[in-house]
C-alpha cells in the first residue's frame, strides 16, 4: 500500500489567502448591497427565539403540597396561567 503524501494539493479555484488578498477583501455588504443593504437586512433576518411578551413574567420557586399541585395539573393545559390568575384575584 502506498503512503499518502503530507503535502496538500494546490487548488487554483481556491488558492490560499495571502496578506495582499486580505488587504483587497471587501465586506459582503459592500459587494452585495442590494441583498445585504440596511433596509433589506432587517427584513431578511428572522428574529430568533420566542417573541417578547408585552407582559413578561418572573420565574420563581415555590413549595406546594403535592395534592395541591396535582389538583391544579388535573385541570389540564394552561393550569399555570389559571393559577397565576387565581393568585392575582386573591390580592
C-alpha positions as a Python dict, from the first residue, in 0.01 Angstrom:
ca = {
    (1, 'X'): (0, 0, 0),
    (2, 'X'): (131, 341, -98),
    (3, 'X'): (196, 605, 166),
    (4, 'X'): (-12, 921, 146),
    (5, 'X'): (170, 1246, 88),
    (6, 'X'): (172, 1500, 371),
    (7, 'X'): (151, 1789, 124),
    (8, 'X'): (-186, 1945, 46),
    (9, 'X'): (-275, 1967, -323),
    (10, 'X'): (-278, 2314, -479),
    (11, 'X'): (-622, 2418, -598),
    (12, 'X'): (-640, 2705, -847),
    (13, 'X'): (-1009, 2774, -785),
    (14, 'X'): (-949, 2822, -413),
    (15, 'X'): (-593, 2945, -355),
    (16, 'X'): (-454, 3013, -9),
    (17, 'X'): (-510, 3372, 107),
    (18, 'X'): (-207, 3597, 147),
    (19, 'X'): (-173, 3932, 325),
    (20, 'X'): (-230, 4103, -11),
    (21, 'X'): (-553, 3907, -63),
    (22, 'X'): (-681, 4011, 279),
    (23, 'X'): (-591, 4374, 204),
    (24, 'X'): (-806, 4366, -115),
    (25, 'X'): (-1101, 4195, 56),
    (26, 'X'): (-1430, 4383, 88),
    (27, 'X'): (-1729, 4315, 312),
    (28, 'X'): (-2030, 4125, 178),
    (29, 'X'): (-2249, 4431, 237),
    (30, 'X'): (-2015, 4633, 16),
    (31, 'X'): (-2016, 4371, -262),
    (32, 'X'): (-2388, 4283, -249),
    (33, 'X'): (-2565, 4599, -124),
    (34, 'X'): (-2899, 4511, -284),
    (35, 'X'): (-2911, 4184, -90),
    (36, 'X'): (-2742, 4289, 232),
    (37, 'X'): (-2831, 4658, 242),
    (38, 'X'): (-2952, 4815, 566),
    (39, 'X'): (-3317, 4819, 459),
    (40, 'X'): (-3314, 4461, 334),
    (41, 'X'): (-3105, 4325, 621),
    (42, 'X'): (-3380, 4379, 878),
    (43, 'X'): (-3641, 4226, 651),
    (44, 'X'): (-3428, 3921, 565),
    (45, 'X'): (-3314, 3835, 916),
    (46, 'X'): (-3568, 3644, 1120),
    (47, 'X'): (-3565, 3711, 1491),
    (48, 'X'): (-3457, 3410, 1690),
    (49, 'X'): (-3636, 3259, 1983),
    (50, 'X'): (-3970, 3329, 2132),
    (51, 'X'): (-4132, 3670, 2065),
    (52, 'X'): (-4102, 3919, 2352),
    (53, 'X'): (-4413, 3943, 2567),
    (54, 'X'): (-4582, 4272, 2642),
    (55, 'X'): (-4633, 4144, 2996),
    (56, 'X'): (-4320, 3949, 3091),
    (57, 'X'): (-4338, 3718, 3392),
    (58, 'X'): (-4088, 3646, 3663),
    (59, 'X'): (-3973, 3292, 3731),
    (60, 'X'): (-3994, 3187, 4097),
    (61, 'X'): (-3962, 2873, 4303),
    (62, 'X'): (-4245, 2778, 4536),
    (63, 'X'): (-4301, 2474, 4754),
    (64, 'X'): (-4657, 2341, 4742),
    (65, 'X'): (-4817, 2029, 4886),
    (66, 'X'): (-4820, 1750, 4624),
    (67, 'X'): (-5202, 1724, 4643),
    (68, 'X'): (-5242, 2094, 4564),
    (69, 'X'): (-5012, 2075, 4264),
    (70, 'X'): (-5175, 1755, 4138),
    (71, 'X'): (-5518, 1919, 4157),
    (72, 'X'): (-5403, 2221, 3952),
    (73, 'X'): (-5235, 1996, 3693),
    (74, 'X'): (-5552, 1786, 3668),
    (75, 'X'): (-5736, 2089, 3528),
    (76, 'X'): (-5541, 2038, 3203),
    (77, 'X'): (-5317, 2250, 2983),
    (78, 'X'): (-5292, 2612, 3092),
    (79, 'X'): (-5300, 2527, 3462),
    (80, 'X'): (-5010, 2761, 3536),
    (81, 'X'): (-5190, 3055, 3376),
    (82, 'X'): (-5507, 2973, 3571),
    (83, 'X'): (-5304, 2950, 3892),
    (84, 'X'): (-5149, 3291, 3822),
    (85, 'X'): (-5496, 3438, 3760),
    (86, 'X'): (-5628, 3292, 4087),
    (87, 'X'): (-5332, 3438, 4275),
    (88, 'X'): (-5387, 3777, 4109),
    (89, 'X'): (-5753, 3774, 4218),
    (90, 'X'): (-5651, 3688, 4575),
    (91, 'X'): (-5451, 4009, 4606),
}
